[in-house]
Amino acid sequence: MSGKARAQSVALAITGASGALYAVRTLAELLARGVNVELVVSDYGRRLLRDELGEEAALEKIVPYLSSKYGAGVADGSLVVHSNRDLGATIASGSHHCTAMAIVPCSMKTLAGIAHGLSRNLVERAADVMLKERRPLVVVPRETPMSLPALRNMVLCAEAGATILPAMPAFYQLPKTLDDLADFMAGKILGALGFEHDLYPAWTGRVKMM
Ligand SMILES: Cc1cc2nc3c(=O)[nH]c(=O)nc-3n(C[C@H](O)[C@H](O)[C@H](O)COP(=O)(O)O)c2cc1C
């Protein structure tokens, strides 16, 4: 048996809800922490990356995109990209050593699939594995307004053990750019996954005007 420490593995899913910037920021932060990220992107998630961030953020080019936007530190981690159709991928099994999963952003369709344990694709199956193994599952839904089925599906997921962390950036940190908003969401997600971060200033009791 080797005494070498194994890098932490975290699953990250990107689905077809608006907010691709939150996903790439979260991915870059995990990689910069030396995490082995097991990434799975739905068909509409792939489309969202290109539609919202441009062709240079297409899944096939995601590593150079992350390094140019967030710096060379992303090379500290490793990235495995799984097909959403591959229900035999590592993260489809509870015996795999993946410690947590985030779905950023999470569409109402994928939310419904998780709430009802459908496991129709790898995103839903990997999420189901996290729930059955009692490991952290962070779901970042985005829709507005929300239908009653969507609201109920969030309750079902929360009752099953998931953290529902809606894509709702705050404004008390006085964001100036879209990246500031993405930093806030990525910080919330990293915190829910159990990582320390300084992606936004901690609340000090009052809004600090510059
Ligand atoms: C540009 C665009 C934006 C979308 N935004 C959302 C959204 O914010 N929330 C949502 O639930 N669905 C949104 N959708 C619809 C989902 O992409 C669609 O329901 C899809 O089937 C979700 O599949 P997936 O969960 O496998 O990615 C959007 C679709 C497009 C093309």
PDBQT file of the ligand as one rigid body, heavy atoms in Angstrom, charges set to zero:
ROOT
HETATM    1  C1  LIG A 301     -30.253  30.124 -22.774  1.00  0.00    +0.000 C 
HETATM    2  C2  LIG A 301     -31.020  29.192 -21.871  1.00  0.00    +0.000 A 
HETATM    3  C3  LIG A 301     -31.208  29.545 -20.548  1.00  0.00    +0.000 A 
HETATM    4  C4  LIG A 301     -31.903  28.692 -19.690  1.00  0.00    +0.000 A 
HETATM    5  N1  LIG A 301     -32.031  29.059 -18.391  1.00  0.00    +0.000 NA
HETATM    6  C5  LIG A 301     -32.640  28.202 -17.522  1.00  0.00    +0.000 A 
HETATM    7  C6  LIG A 301     -32.692  28.527 -16.131  1.00  0.00    +0.000 A 
HETATM    8  O1  LIG A 301     -32.190  29.547 -15.673  1.00  0.00    +0.000 OA
HETATM    9  N2  LIG A 301     -33.276  27.618 -15.305  1.00  0.00    +0.000 N 
HETATM   10  C7  LIG A 301     -33.804  26.442 -15.762  1.00  0.00    +0.000 A 
HETATM   11  O2  LIG A 301     -34.303  25.659 -14.946  1.00  0.00    +0.000 OA
HETATM   12  N3  LIG A 301     -33.786  26.118 -17.085  1.00  0.00    +0.000 NA
HETATM   13  C8  LIG A 301     -33.202  26.964 -17.974  1.00  0.00    +0.000 A 
HETATM   14  N4  LIG A 301     -33.136  26.653 -19.312  1.00  0.00    +0.000 N 
HETATM   15  C9  LIG A 301     -33.821  25.422 -19.778  1.00  0.00    +0.000 C 
HETATM   16  C10 LIG A 301     -32.979  24.185 -19.546  1.00  0.00    +0.000 C 
HETATM   17  O3  LIG A 301     -31.742  24.327 -20.224  1.00  0.00    +0.000 OA
HETATM   18  C11 LIG A 301     -33.741  22.969 -20.077  1.00  0.00    +0.000 C 
HETATM   19  O4  LIG A 301     -34.849  22.682 -19.234  1.00  0.00    +0.000 OA
HETATM   20  C12 LIG A 301     -32.881  21.749 -20.212  1.00  0.00    +0.000 C 
HETATM   21  O5  LIG A 301     -33.694  20.665 -20.653  1.00  0.00    +0.000 OA
HETATM   22  C13 LIG A 301     -32.225  21.380 -18.905  1.00  0.00    +0.000 C 
HETATM   23  O6  LIG A 301     -31.553  20.145 -19.074  1.00  0.00    +0.000 OA
HETATM   24  P1  LIG A 301     -30.326  19.735 -18.146  1.00  0.00    +0.000 P 
HETATM   25  O7  LIG A 301     -30.791  19.860 -16.737  1.00  0.00    +0.000 OA
HETATM   26  O8  LIG A 301     -30.061  18.313 -18.523  1.00  0.00    +0.000 OA
HETATM   27  O9  LIG A 301     -29.204  20.644 -18.476  1.00  0.00    +0.000 OA
HETATM   28  C14 LIG A 301     -32.440  27.473 -20.188  1.00  0.00    +0.000 A 
HETATM   29  C15 LIG A 301     -32.238  27.126 -21.527  1.00  0.00    +0.000 A 
HETATM   30  C16 LIG A 301     -31.522  27.964 -22.360  1.00  0.00    +0.000 A 
HETATM   31  C17 LIG A 301     -31.301  27.550 -23.769  1.00  0.00    +0.000 C 
ENDROOT
TORSDOF 0
